[in-house]
Structure formats: structure tokens, C-alpha cells
Amino acid sequence: GTVWTWGYGSLGQLGLGTTNSRSTPTQVPGLTGIKQVAGGRDMSYALRSDGTVLAWGSNAMGEVGDGTTVRRNSPVVIPNLSGVVEISGGRNHGVARLTDGTVKAWGDNQYGQLGDGTTTRRSSPVTVSNLTGVAHVDAGAHHTVAVRTDGAVLTWGRGYRSQLGLGSTANRLSPTVVPGVPASVEVGDGRDQTFA
């Protein structure tokens, strides 16, 4: 249940209280009971067994989710976020799936990757619009993908390289069902692509 980090640390993304880089794994102080970790471009997330989430690193876009845009060199608890069972980090945004099958998102929203129907940046978690029954969620660079318990795959955010699978390169501000995809159990994405 502990967390170890290494690599580039100039924006506090290692969570070690400094902006130094590390070439070998180093334990993040104060983190115990962790059941999942996720990373974005310059930030990191840790999901505790009690369903709360800690975040650290660059926060220029609000991607730490603590209501500020202050860089965090050490883990901080994301306020008002509980009942989380899965987390994922995009380039500058985070997403969390809750026990009730809904999804919360925060951070950069330039392309609608938070799925709240806007392009407004959010430094605190907001609920993804019109999305329930989610079994898995994953954040890409500037888009997000989810699979529902009925097997449907939904995408939203930046579409300029067809990563939303919707037959166009348009952005989507809210979750949209991807047509023609057989019932799926897991989804994933890279920077500009999506898999089911």
C-alpha cells in the first residue's frame, strides 16, 4: 500500500516535497493504504482504500483538483471527492469513477475532455454530464473514454485525430456513444487513439 516514484521531478510530480529528479525508486512519504496510482503529464494520483484520492505535481490547469492552481510538491487530498473506485490521468486532467457508476473530472477542459458540456477549466472535480452505469474510465491526452456496464463505449473531448471514434474530427463536450463497437468490458487510450 505504499507508493514509490522516480524520473523527472521538476514540477513536483514525484511527490517527494522537492522538484528534484530521481534516477531510482523513492518512497513517497506519508502514503499508505494505496490501491491504485495513475499519472498524467506532470502530475500523479493515488487512490486510497477508503475511496479518497491524493494528488500532486503541476497544477497550472487545476489538474491536482484541490480548488487551486498552486503547484503541489507533496500529496494533498482532493476535497469533496469520495467513494472513488478507479482513477486515471490525462495530459492535464484527471478522472475518477465512483461506486455509484458516475464519473468526476477536473483540470484542463480546452477541448471538452471533462465532459461537463463546457470548455471551462475546473480546479475541483465536476460530474461528467449524462453518464451513469460506468464500469471503466480512462483518460487520454485531451479526451476521455468510458465503458458502461451494458458494454457501450462513450468518448468525449478532443477529436482532431479521430480518437473519439465518431466518424469525424469534431470535439465533443459531453459523452457520446461510439457506434459500431461490440459490447466491451474495458477501454484504454493513448495520446490520440482509443481502444476497446
Backbone hydrogen bonds in HBPLUS format (Angstrom, degrees):
<---DONOR---> <-ACCEPTOR-->    atom                        ^
c    i                          cat <-CA-CA->   ^        H-A-AA   ^      H-
h    n   atom  resd res      DA  || num        DHA   H-A  angle D-A-AA Bond
n    s   type  num  typ     dist DA aas  dist angle  dist       angle   num
A0034-ILE N   A0001-GLY O   2.96 MM  33  4.46 167.9  1.98 116.9 119.0     1
A0028-VAL N   A0003-VAL O   2.80 MM  25  5.65 168.6  1.81 153.2 155.8     2
A0005-THR N   A0026-THR O   2.91 MM  21  5.41 159.9  1.95 144.9 144.0     3
A0026-THR N   A0005-THR O   2.92 MM  21  5.41 150.3  2.01 139.9 148.6     4
A0007-GLY N   A0022-ARG O   2.64 MM  15  5.10 158.3  1.68 141.8 149.7     5
A0022-ARG N   A0007-GLY O   2.92 MM  15  5.10 155.8  1.98 144.8 150.4     6
A0012-GLY N   A0009-GLY O   3.03 MM   3  5.30 162.1  2.06 123.6 121.8     7
A0015-GLY N   A0012-GLY O   3.05 MM   3  5.70 158.5  2.10 120.6 126.8     8
A0017-GLY N   A0073-ASN O   2.85 MM  56  4.59 156.6  1.91 138.4 130.5     9
A0049-SER N   A0033-GLY O   2.82 MM  16  5.70 145.9  1.93 167.3 178.7    10
A0035-LYS N   A0047-LEU O   2.85 MM  12  5.90 165.0  1.87 168.5 171.8    11
A0047-LEU N   A0036-GLN O   2.79 MM  11  5.16 172.1  1.79 157.4 160.1    12
A0038-ALA N   A0045-TYR O   2.98 MM   7  5.09 153.5  2.06 137.0 138.6    13
A0045-TYR N   A0038-ALA O   2.71 MM   7  5.09 154.5  1.77 163.6 163.2    14
A0040-GLY N   A0043-MET O   2.90 MM   3  5.27 171.1  1.91 148.4 148.3    15
A0041-ARG N   A0091-ARG O   3.28 MM  50  4.70 149.6  2.38 112.7 119.7    16
A0058-SER N   A0042-ASP O   2.86 MM  16  5.47 156.7  1.91 156.1 151.7    17
A0044-SER N   A0056-TRP O   2.91 MM  12  5.55 155.1  1.97 156.3 161.7    18
A0056-TRP N   A0044-SER O   3.11 MM  12  5.55 145.8  2.23 149.7 153.7    19
A0046-ALA N   A0054-LEU O   2.90 MM   8  5.20 151.5  1.99 148.1 150.8    20
A0054-LEU N   A0046-ALA O   2.89 MM   8  5.20 163.2  1.92 151.7 157.1    21
A0048-ARG N   A0052-THR O   2.89 MM   4  5.49 165.2  1.91 163.9 168.0    22
A0051-GLY N   A0048-ARG O   2.98 MM   3  5.54 161.9  2.01 120.9 122.7    23
A0084-VAL N   A0051-GLY O   2.99 MM  33  4.51 166.7  2.01 123.0 123.1    24
A0078-ILE N   A0053-VAL O   2.88 MM  25  5.81 170.9  1.88 162.8 162.4    25
A0055-ALA N   A0076-VAL O   2.84 MM  21  5.48 153.6  1.91 149.4 155.4    26
A0076-VAL N   A0055-ALA O   2.93 MM  21  5.48 152.3  2.01 144.5 151.8    27
A0057-GLY N   A0072-ARG O   2.62 MM  15  5.03 154.0  1.68 141.3 150.6    28
A0072-ARG N   A0057-GLY O   3.06 MM  15  5.03 170.7  2.07 143.7 143.3    29
A0062-GLY N   A0059-ASN O   3.02 MM   3  4.87 163.5  2.05 104.6 109.3    30
A0065-GLY N   A0062-GLY O   3.00 MM   3  5.55 144.0  2.14 114.1 123.8    31
A0067-GLY N   A0123-SER O   2.77 MM  56  4.62 152.8  1.85 144.4 135.0    32
A0099-THR N   A0083-GLY O   2.83 MM  16  5.62 141.2  1.98 158.3 170.3    33
A0085-VAL N   A0097-ARG O   2.80 MM  12  5.82 172.7  1.81 164.2 164.6    34
A0097-ARG N   A0086-GLU O   2.83 MM  11  5.10 156.8  1.89 140.9 148.9    35
A0088-SER N   A0095-VAL O   3.03 MM   7  5.39 143.8  2.17 152.0 151.7    36
A0095-VAL N   A0088-SER O   2.95 MM   7  5.39 157.0  2.01 158.6 161.1    37
A0090-GLY N   A0093-HIS O   2.66 MM   3  5.05 177.7  1.66 166.7 166.8    38
A0091-ARG N   A0141-ALA O   3.12 MM  50  4.42 154.0  2.19 111.0 117.2    39
A0108-ASP N   A0092-ASN O   2.89 MM  16  5.47 169.1  1.91 146.3 144.4    40
A0094-GLY N   A0106-TRP O   2.93 MM  12  5.48 156.4  1.99 149.1 156.9    41
A0106-TRP N   A0094-GLY O   3.03 MM  12  5.48 147.8  2.13 150.5 154.1    42
A0096-ALA N   A0104-LYS O   2.85 MM   8  5.22 152.0  1.93 152.0 154.6    43
A0104-LYS N   A0096-ALA O   2.89 MM   8  5.22 160.1  1.93 152.0 157.9    44
A0098-LEU N   A0102-THR O   2.91 MM   4  5.52 172.7  1.92 161.0 162.0    45
A0101-GLY N   A0098-LEU O   3.00 MM   3  5.49 162.8  2.03 119.9 122.0    46
A0134-VAL N   A0101-GLY O   2.92 MM  33  4.61 167.0  1.94 122.2 124.9    47
A0128-VAL N   A0103-VAL O   2.86 MM  25  5.61 173.7  1.86 158.2 158.1    48
A0105-ALA N   A0126-VAL O   2.84 MM  21  5.46 151.6  1.92 149.9 158.8    49
A0126-VAL N   A0105-ALA O   2.83 MM  21  5.46 155.3  1.89 149.8 155.6    50
A0107-GLY N   A0122-ARG O   2.59 MM  15  5.06 157.2  1.64 149.9 157.1    51
A0122-ARG N   A0107-GLY O   3.09 MM  15  5.06 166.6  2.11 144.0 144.2    52
A0112-GLY N   A0109-ASN O   3.12 MM   3  4.98 162.3  2.15 103.5 109.1    53
A0115-GLY N   A0112-GLY O   2.99 MM   3  5.57 156.3  2.05 117.8 125.0    54
A0129-SER N   A0115-GLY O   2.89 MM  14  6.05 155.4  1.95 139.9 145.5    55
A0117-GLY N   A0173-LEU O   2.95 MM  56  4.63 148.9  2.04 149.5 139.5    56
A0149-THR N   A0133-GLY O   2.71 MM  16  5.67 148.0  1.81 164.6 171.3    57
A0135-ALA N   A0147-VAL O   2.77 MM  12  5.80 166.2  1.79 152.0 156.9    58
A0136-HIS N   A0147-VAL O   3.28 MM  11  5.36 142.6  2.43 149.2 149.9    59
A0147-VAL N   A0136-HIS O   2.94 MM  11  5.36 157.5  1.99 148.9 152.9    60
A0138-ASP N   A0145-VAL O   2.87 MM   7  5.43 153.8  1.94 163.5 168.3    61
A0145-VAL N   A0138-ASP O   2.91 MM   7  5.43 165.6  1.93 163.3 168.0    62
A0140-GLY N   A0143-HIS O   2.67 MM   3  5.04 161.1  1.71 151.1 155.2    63
A0158-ARG N   A0142-HIS O   2.94 MM  16  5.51 174.5  1.94 137.5 139.4    64
A0144-THR N   A0156-TRP O   2.89 MM  12  5.54 158.8  1.94 159.3 163.6    65
A0156-TRP N   A0144-THR O   3.05 MM  12  5.54 143.1  2.19 155.8 159.9    66
A0146-ALA N   A0154-LEU O   2.86 MM   8  5.26 158.4  1.91 152.1 157.2    67
A0154-LEU N   A0146-ALA O   2.83 MM   8  5.26 165.4  1.85 154.4 158.9    68
A0148-ARG N   A0152-ALA O   2.87 MM   4  5.38 160.3  1.91 155.8 161.6    69
A0151-GLY N   A0148-ARG O   2.92 MM   3  5.31 161.7  1.96 115.9 119.4    70
A0184-SER N   A0151-GLY O   2.95 MM  33  4.55 166.2  1.97 115.8 119.0    71
A0178-VAL N   A0153-VAL O   2.78 MM  25  5.69 169.8  1.79 161.4 161.8    72
A0155-THR N   A0176-THR O   3.01 MM  21  5.50 154.2  2.08 143.6 145.2    73
A0176-THR N   A0155-THR O   3.02 MM  21  5.50 147.5  2.12 138.7 147.8    74
A0157-GLY N   A0172-ARG O   2.69 MM  15  5.05 155.6  1.74 139.2 148.0    75
A0172-ARG N   A0157-GLY O   2.92 MM  15  5.05 157.1  1.97 141.8 148.5    76
A0162-SER N   A0159-GLY O   2.87 MM   3  5.06 153.4  1.94 128.3 124.4    77
A0165-GLY N   A0162-SER O   3.14 MM   3  5.68 158.3  2.19 114.8 121.0    78
A0188-GLY N   A0195-PHE O   3.01 MM   7  5.17 154.9  2.07 139.5 141.2    79
A0195-PHE N   A0188-GLY O   2.70 MM   7  5.17 159.1  1.75 163.5 159.8    80
A0190-GLY N   A0193-GLN O   2.97 MM   3  5.26 149.0  2.07 130.3 139.9    81
